[in-house]
Amino acid sequence: MSIVSIMAAILEDELREHGILKLTQLDCETMVQNMIERTAELAVDIKQYCLEPNPNDGT
């Protein structure tokens, strides 16, 4: 079982506990994969932002 499948199963349980019942395991896997990709993109953006010179520090 992949980490995405494990996370999808957890997500599916959490959603079910909150009354969201119509999502399938595949739906949850897709959502988890999208969250992983978006998190990776955000991490890259943050890293690039931190590496950019700050005009306020005189560099």
LINTACOR-V223484 format. One record per pair of residues at least 12 apart in sequence whose C-alpha atoms are under 10 Angstrom apart, sorted by the first residue. I is the first residue (numbers start at 1). J is the second residue. D is the distance in Angstrom with one decimal. If there is no record, write none. Layout:
BEGIN
i:I j:J d:D
i:I j:J d:D
END
This chain:
BEGIN
i:3 j:29 d:9.8
i:3 j:32 d:9.6
i:3 j:33 d:9.9
i:4 j:28 d:9.0
i:4 j:29 d:6.1
i:4 j:30 d:8.7
i:4 j:31 d:9.5
i:4 j:32 d:6.4
i:4 j:33 d:6.7
i:4 j:36 d:8.9
i:5 j:25 d:8.0
i:5 j:26 d:8.7
i:5 j:28 d:8.4
i:5 j:29 d:6.0
i:5 j:30 d:9.6
i:5 j:32 d:8.5
i:5 j:33 d:9.4
i:6 j:29 d:8.7
i:6 j:32 d:9.7
i:7 j:28 d:8.3
i:7 j:29 d:7.6
i:7 j:31 d:9.8
i:7 j:32 d:6.8
i:7 j:33 d:9.3
i:8 j:24 d:9.4
i:8 j:25 d:6.5
i:8 j:26 d:8.0
i:8 j:27 d:8.3
i:8 j:28 d:4.8
i:8 j:29 d:4.8
i:8 j:30 d:8.2
i:8 j:31 d:7.7
i:8 j:32 d:6.0
i:8 j:33 d:8.8
i:9 j:24 d:9.6
i:9 j:25 d:6.8
i:9 j:26 d:9.7
i:9 j:28 d:7.3
i:9 j:29 d:8.0
i:9 j:32 d:9.8
i:10 j:25 d:10.0
i:10 j:28 d:9.0
i:11 j:25 d:9.1
i:11 j:28 d:6.5
i:11 j:29 d:8.7
i:11 j:31 d:8.9
i:11 j:32 d:8.0
i:12 j:24 d:7.7
i:12 j:25 d:6.9
i:12 j:26 d:9.9
i:12 j:27 d:8.9
i:12 j:28 d:6.2
i:12 j:29 d:9.1
i:13 j:28 d:9.9
i:15 j:28 d:9.4
END
